[in-house]
Amino acid sequence: MKIHLSMSMNDQMLIDYVRRMINTGARKVFVPMYLVNNASHEALAEVRRICQFNRVEMEIRG
């Protein structure tokens, strides 16, 4: 993924969280709602792409 200077800290936190879960071997990633609420549409699209590429399911938990 290309990191743009305009990417917010909230976007980076979401992407880093999902990557960490995948790197630890998770086959299903449970993402806290507060990370999703604070992220941009571009970050959410990137997270979906990362999950699809790694064949990992993503679930948002409130």
URMOVEN-V252591 format. One record per backbone hydrogen bond with DSSP energy under -1.0 kcal/mol. NH is the residue of the N-H (numbers start at 0). CO is the residue of the C=O. If there is no record, write none. Layout:
nh: <NH:NH>
co: <CO:CO>
This chain:
nh: <6:11:12:13:14:15:16:17:18:19:20:21:22:23:24:25:28:30:32:34:35:36:37:38:43:44:45:46:47:48:49:50:51:52:53:54:55:56:58:60>
co: <3:7:8:9:10:11:12:13:14:15:16:17:18:19:21:20:56:58:60:31:31:32:33:35:39:40:41:42:43:44:45:46:47:48:49:51:50:26:28:30>
